[in-house]
Amino acid sequence: MRHGCPCTSAETHFELLEAAERAQATVRQLSDQLRWFLDTQVRSEDRRVLELVRANQAQALGDVAGVSLVAEIDAAAPAIVQVVIGTY
């Protein structure tokens, strides 16, 4: 009702449509904010998990005593090996 006078059904319908649009805009804004918050939380948790994995890897590699983790290559080119198969 505007200014204390009774509204027509068309005015009431229009006011309800406006209110529904405002409510929908509010829901959309809240959904966007919730999505942003959850995405931020997931990224934070992912970073924490990676930190824990790296810490565990570093500890596991540090616990291996007397093992060299260096790879070595014997030659810069492949060696040709002749295989002799005996006659039957």
C-alpha positions in Angstrom: 0.0 0.0 0.0 1.3 3.4 -0.9 0.3 6.5 1.2 -2.3 4.5 3.1 -4.5 4.0 0.1 -5.5 0.5 -1.0 -3.5 -0.8 -3.9 -4.9 -2.4 -7.0 -4.1 -5.9 -7.8 -1.8 -4.8 -10.6 0.2 -2.5 -8.2 0.4 -5.4 -5.7 1.6 -7.8 -8.4 4.2 -5.3 -9.6 5.5 -4.7 -6.0 5.7 -8.4 -5.4 7.7 -8.8 -8.6 10.1 -6.1 -7.5 10.5 -7.7 -4.1 11.2 -11.1 -5.7 13.8 -9.6 -8.0 15.6 -8.0 -4.9 15.4 -11.3 -3.0 16.8 -13.2 -6.0 19.7 -10.6 -6.3 20.4 -11.1 -2.6 20.5 -14.9 -3.0 22.8 -14.6 -6.0 25.1 -12.3 -4.1 25.2 -14.7 -1.1 25.8 -17.7 -3.4 28.7 -15.9 -5.0 30.2 -15.0 -1.6 29.8 -18.6 -0.4 31.4 -20.0 -3.5 34.4 -17.6 -3.1 34.7 -18.6 0.6 34.6 -22.3 -0.2 37.1 -22.0 -3.1 39.5 -20.1 -0.8 39.2 -22.8 1.9 39.9 -25.6 -0.7 43.0 -23.8 -2.0 44.2 -23.3 1.6 43.6 -26.9 2.5 45.3 -28.1 -0.7 48.4 -26.0 0.1 48.5 -27.5 3.6 48.3 -31.0 2.3 51.1 -30.3 -0.1 53.2 -28.9 2.7 52.6 -32.1 4.8 53.5 -34.3 1.8 56.7 -32.4 1.2 57.6 -32.6 4.9 57.0 -36.3 4.9 59.0 -36.8 1.8 61.9 -34.8 3.2 61.8 -36.8 6.4 61.6 -40.1 4.6 64.6 -39.2 2.4 66.5 -38.0 5.4 65.8 -41.2 7.3 67.5 -43.4 4.6 71.0 -43.8 5.9 73.9 -44.8 3.6 71.8 -44.7 0.4 73.0 -42.4 -2.4 70.2 -41.0 -4.5 72.5 -39.9 -7.3 72.1 -41.5 -10.7 75.2 -42.1 -12.7 75.6 -43.0 -16.4 78.5 -45.3 -17.3 79.0 -43.9 -20.9 77.8 -41.2 -23.2 76.9 -43.7 -25.9 75.4 -47.2 -25.8 77.7 -50.1 -25.9 77.4 -52.7 -28.6 77.4 -56.2 -27.2 77.8 -59.3 -29.4 75.8 -62.3 -28.3 77.0 -65.6 -29.6 74.4 -68.3 -29.7 75.8 -71.8 -29.7 75.0 -74.3 -32.5 72.7 -77.2 -31.9 
